Amino acid sequence: MSSKKIIVGMSGGVDSTVAAYLLKKEGYEVCGLFLKLFENDKTEESIRDLEKIAQKLEIEIIVKDYTKLFKETVIGYFVGEYENGRTPNPCVECNRKIKWSLLLEEAKERGAQEIATGHYAKIVHLPNGRLTIAEGQDLLKDQSYFLYVLSQEVLQKIRFPLADLSKEMVREIAVQEGLPVAIKKDSQDICFIQGRYQDILKEQLGAPEEGHFVDKEGNILGVHTGIVNYTIGQRKGTGLAMGEKKYIIHIRKDTNEVVLGENEDLLKDKLIARALHFLAFESLGAEMEVWVKIRYSRKKEKGVIRMLGVDRLECKFENPLRAITPGQSAVFYDDDGCLIGGGIIE
């Protein structure tokens, strides 16, 4: 039995609670860390739940306040992307800039050799000596998509206790062990948003500037309420009675225009990605066949990636994909479901 100390990132939900329980059962000295990143009802509920969890599992759970850092880093990024006509992925940015570096920092401070979370993902050792992440056993809950930004330093320290479990199995363990959050609902939304995301944008930016809906030829079709209110592929919510289905196919920040077109206009056979990060190797050499996810909720599609310079690549798809959205991540996998890397869709 191990007696090593481990820092577990805890949210007050069932997944991280069961992860902590399994690690304690394995013999680890478990210390939970809750990162307070924003102020709302969810945060207060989580802290109350964590007090019960700490008591039940007989572990220490520390709460640390990083609301200022989170606001500057993740919420600032979130607002800026919408302001520039892109659709952000704040979970990826939080993983890149906040969560994992703070877990590592806490581990170093407390002399812990490892860190853990309740993610549904698994660590894989590659033949070239590097580490990467593979999809978890439960593909419906798999969270590898959000983790392509992790460094080798972080990967060397991580444990994912739920890697080989389904959500159903995790719930069963929680119920059997009488864990306080056994039947707590999963969070479905972006963690820092209660209500509409537009409310945060209005709070940060003021009332958005109106502009024009236009067709592909530039003809004015009507007035929009601000580019921050729209995303690629959207059909409803334009307020226009067109008589036929029209979709948002482009958002033009420079001219403050939202372009409407047909469903076919949303089909594209390639994308450009920037802000690249690879796990399977330092950098991409020759072009490579991959499986690609262009959003967390989308299934993987076949494609070929090749570099276009130092920090940009092109991905060509076997079949055209619908509504490839600037600001979202394109994440690349091999045939075994292991992460190769990813980047932000340009």
N, C-alpha and C positions, 0 to 999 in steps of 0.2 A: 504493500500500500504506500502510495506517495504521501508525503507531508509537505509538499511544496505549496507556497503561497500563490494564489492566482487572483487577479482582479477581473471581476465580471461586470461588464457594462449592463446595467439594469434599468428597465423602463417602467416597471410596475405592472407589466403584462405577463401573460402566462408563459410565453416562450423563454424570456430571460430568467424567470423564476424557476422553471423546470431545468434550465441549463445550470443554474446555481445549485439546485438540489442534486442533480446527477454528479456534478463535480465534487460536492461535499461527500456524497456517498462513495465516490472513488477514492476519497482520502485527502483531498486538497484542503488547505486552509483557505476558505473562500472569503473574499472581501468584495462587497458589491459597491459599484460606483454609479450614482445617478447624476447625469449632467443636466442641471437646470438651465435650459436654453431660452425659455420664453415664459412670460407670465400669462396664464389663462386657467380656466377651470380644469382642463386636462392635467396640468402640472400639479395643481393642489390635490387632485384625486390620486394621482400617481404617488405623491409623497405620503399620503395617508395609507395607501396600499403597501408601500414599501416598509412602513413601520410594522405592519402586521406580518409581512414576509420575513423581516429580520428576526422577529420574535419567534415565528414558527420554525424557521431553519436554524435558528441560533447562530446567526452570522452578523458581522458588522456591515452596515450599508451607509456609505458616506454620500451626502448631498453636496454638490459643489455648484456654485452659481457662475455661469458663463453667459448670462443674458446679453451683456454688452458686446462680447466678442461675437456671439451668434448674430446679433442684430447687424453689426458692421460687416460681417463676412457673408453669411448665408442669406439673410433677409435683404441686405444691400444688393447682393448678386441677383436675387429673385426679382426685385423691383427693377433693377437695371436691364435685365434681359427682356422683360415685358415692355419696358420703355423703348427698347430698340427693336420691337417687332418680333422677338423670338419667344419660344415657349420653354422656360427653364426647367431643370431637373434638380431641385434643391437637395434631394437625398444624396445624389452623387457628389454635389459640392460639399455637403456636410461631411461625407466620408473622406473627401479629398483634403479638407482644410481643418476639420474640428474633431470629430469623434475619436478617430484612431490615434491621433497624436496625443490627445488628452488621456486616453486609456494607457498609452505607453508611458506618458509622463508620470501618471499615478503609480504604475507598476515600478518604475525606477525609484520613485520617492519611498515606496513601501517595501522595497527589496523583493518584489514578486518577480518570478521568472517567466510567468506567462500571463496572457490576457484571454478573455473569452466573451462571447456574446451568444444570444439566442437566435442567430441567423440560421436559416436553412441553406447551408452550403458546406462544402468540404475542402480540406487542403489536400493538394496532390503534389508529390515529389516528382519532378521531371528528370529524364536521363541526363540533361545538361547541368544538373545540380541546382537549378532554380526551383522555386515553388510557385504554384498557381492555385486557382480555386476552381472546383468543379461544381456543377449543379447538385443541389441537395436531393435526397431520396424523394421528397415530396415535390414534384415538378410544379404543382399548382401554387406552392408557397415559396418556391426557389427564389433566393434573393441575390444570386451571383451577379446579376445584371448591374446592381448598384455598387459592386465591390471591385470593379476592374481598375480602380484608381489606387489600390493598396500597394505599398512599397514592399520590397523583399524583407526589410527590417521588421515590418509589422507582421508579415506572413510567417516569419520564423517564430513568432511569439504566440500566435493565435491557436485557440482551441474552439471548435464548433461542436459542442456536445449533441446538437440536434441533427447532425449531418445525415444520419441513417434512420431518422424517425419521420413519420408523417405527422401532420397537425393532429389528426385523430388520436394517434398514440401519445402525443404530448398532452393532450386534454385528459386522456385516460390516466396517465401518471399523476397529473395534477389532482384529479378527483380522488384517486386511490390514496394519495398521500395527504389529502385534506388541505391542500395549499390554498391560501386565502383568495387567490385570483383564478381559481380553476375554471369558473364559468364566465370570467370577464370577457367582454366582446373585444375582437381585434380592432385596432385603429384602422380606418379605411382611407383617411384623408391625409393630406400633408400635415405633419404634426403641429405646426405653429398656426394653422388656420382654423378658426371657428367661424362658420358661416361662409361668406363669399370671399374668394381671393381678391376680388376687386376692391374690397373694403380696405385691405392692407395697402394696396396701390394708391388709393385715394388719400389715405392717411399720410403716406410718404410723399406723394407727388402733387396732391391737390386734385381738383377736377380735371379729368383728361380732356385734351383738345379735340373737338369734333373735326371730321374730315369727310372725304367722299368715298363712297363705294363706286368702283369703276369696273367696266368690263375689260377684256383683254386688249381691246383697241383704244382704251382710255376714255371711253364715253362715260359720262357721269350717270349713275343709276340711283343715287340717293345719298343720304347723310349718315355717317357712322358716329358712334358715341365716343370714339377714342380707340386707337390701335391696341391698347392694353386689354381690351375686352374680347379679343378674338384670337383664334388659333387656326392653323392650317387644317383643312378638311372639315371645318365646321359648316353646318347647313342651317341649323335653327338659330334664332336669336339675332338675326340681322334687322328685323323689323320691316323688311321689304316684301311686298306682295308681287312676286315675279311671274306667277302663272306657271312656272316650271321650276324644277329643282336646280338651285344654284349653290355652289360651294365656294368657300374661301380658299383660293389657290395661291395667294401671295399677299404678303403684308409689306408695304413700302414705307419704311421709316422716313426716308428723305422727303417724300412728297405727302406724307400722312394719308396715304391711300390704302384701301383694302380692296383687292382685286377679286372679283367673282367670276367663276367659270363652270365648266361641266365636270362631272365626276371623272371623265377620261383625262382631264387636265391634271388631275392629282396623281396619275400613274407615272412613275419615273423609273428608269432602269439603272440609275447610278446616284451616288451621293458623294460629297466631299466632306471629310472630317478633319478637325484640327484639335489642338490640345491633346495630343495622343499620349497614351500610356500603355506600355506592353508589360505583361507579366511573364509570358513564356520565353521571352528573350529580351535583350537590351534594345534592339531595333530591328525593323523589318528589312530583309535584304531583297531577294527576288519576290515577284508577285506570288500570292498564296491563295489557295482555295479555302474558304471559311464558311461557317454558318453565322448569320448576322441577325441580331435583334435591334430594331430601330426604336422600340419603346418597351418598357417593362411588360406591358400587357399583350404585346404582339408575339406571335410564334417566330421561331428562327427560320430564316430563308437562306438559300445558297447564294454565295457571291464570291468574287475574286477581289482581293485588295492589292494595291500597289502604291508605293510612295510617290508623292508629287513634289517633294522638297524635304526640308528638315523636319517640319512639324505638321505636314498635311498629307492626307492620303485620299485616293479615290477607291470607292467600292462599287463594282459593277455587279448587278444582280442577274441571276439566271432568268427570273421572271420579274416584270415591273412590279414595284410596290406602291401602295396607295398612301398618300398623305405623309411623305417623309418631311419631318418638321424641324426646321432650324432651332437649335437650342437643346434639343433632346440628345441623348447619347446613342451612338451606334456601337454596339458591343459585339466582339468577334469570338467565336468558339471553334474548337476543332471537332472532329467526328465523335469524340468520346464525351462531349459536353464540358470540356475544360476551357477555361478562359484563356484567350490569346492576348486580348487587350481591348482597347476601345478609344473613342474620342468623341468630341462634340460635333454634331452635324452643323455644317456651315451653310 
